[in-house]
Amino acid sequence: MKLACIFLLLSFALQGAIPGIVNGPDGKPLPGVRVEIYASSGQILFAGETNAEGRFEWPASRTGSVQVRLSKAGFTSRELV
C-alpha cells in the first residue's frame, strides 16, 4: 500500500511551521508514520512520527527545496521532493 501526504503550506507563512497529514490509500489518516525531512544537501531537518490523527508539524526554520520521506511497516515507503 502507498502512503499519501498533504502539506498545508499556507500555514507556513502565518505560523512559521508546516503542518501535514499522512493518509493511506483508503484516504484515512495514518498514525505512527515515520516522517523525515531533508535539505537538498542531505542534512536532516526534521524526524518524527504522525500522531493518532495522522498529523505532524515541522517547525520550519529555513526555506528552499526539501525532500520528505515517509515510511511505515506494511506500506511502501514514499519520497516527495
C-alpha positions as CSV (number, residue, x, y, z in Angstrom):
1,M,0.0,0.0,0.0
2,K,1.2,3.5,-0.7
3,L,1.3,6.5,1.6
4,A,-0.1,9.9,0.7
5,C,0.9,13.2,2.2
6,I,-0.8,16.6,2.2
7,F,1.0,19.7,3.4
8,L,-0.9,22.8,4.4
9,L,1.6,25.3,3.0
10,L,-0.5,28.4,3.8
11,S,0.1,27.8,7.5
12,F,3.9,28.3,7.0
13,A,3.5,31.9,6.2
14,L,1.1,32.5,9.1
15,Q,2.6,30.3,11.8
16,G,6.2,29.7,10.9
17,A,5.5,25.9,10.8
18,I,4.3,23.5,8.2
19,P,1.7,21.0,9.4
20,G,0.9,17.9,7.4
21,I,-1.3,14.9,7.4
22,V,-0.5,11.4,6.1
23,N,-3.3,9.3,4.6
24,G,-3.4,5.7,3.5
25,P,-4.7,4.5,0.1
26,D,-8.2,4.5,1.6
27,G,-7.9,8.2,2.4
28,K,-8.0,7.7,6.1
29,P,-5.3,9.3,8.3
30,L,-2.4,7.0,9.4
31,P,-0.9,7.2,12.9
32,G,2.7,6.2,13.5
33,V,4.2,7.0,10.1
34,R,7.9,8.0,10.3
35,V,8.3,11.4,8.7
36,E,11.8,12.6,7.8
37,I,12.5,16.0,6.0
38,Y,15.9,16.6,4.4
39,A,17.6,19.6,2.9
40,S,18.9,19.3,-0.6
41,S,22.4,18.9,0.9
42,G,21.2,15.7,2.6
43,Q,21.1,17.3,6.1
44,I,18.2,16.0,8.2
45,L,15.9,18.9,9.2
46,F,13.1,17.0,10.9
47,A,12.4,13.5,12.1
48,G,9.2,12.4,13.8
49,E,6.0,10.4,13.6
50,T,2.4,11.2,12.8
51,N,0.1,11.4,15.8
52,A,-3.1,9.4,16.3
53,E,-4.9,11.6,13.7
54,G,-2.1,11.1,11.1
55,R,-0.8,14.6,11.7
56,F,2.7,16.1,12.1
57,E,4.1,19.6,12.3
58,W,7.5,20.6,11.0
59,P,8.8,23.8,12.8
60,A,10.4,25.0,9.6
61,S,13.4,27.2,10.2
62,R,14.7,27.5,6.7
63,T,13.5,27.9,3.1
64,G,14.4,26.1,0.0
65,S,13.8,22.7,-1.5
66,V,13.4,19.8,0.8
67,Q,12.9,16.0,0.4
68,V,10.2,14.3,2.5
69,R,10.5,10.6,3.3
70,L,7.5,8.7,4.7
71,S,7.7,5.1,6.0
72,K,5.6,2.7,8.0
73,A,5.7,-1.1,8.3
74,G,3.3,-2.8,5.9
75,F,3.4,0.2,3.5
76,T,5.6,1.1,0.5
77,S,7.9,4.0,1.6
78,R,7.5,7.2,-0.2
79,E,9.8,10.1,-1.1
80,L,8.5,13.5,-2.1
81,V,10.6,16.3,-3.4
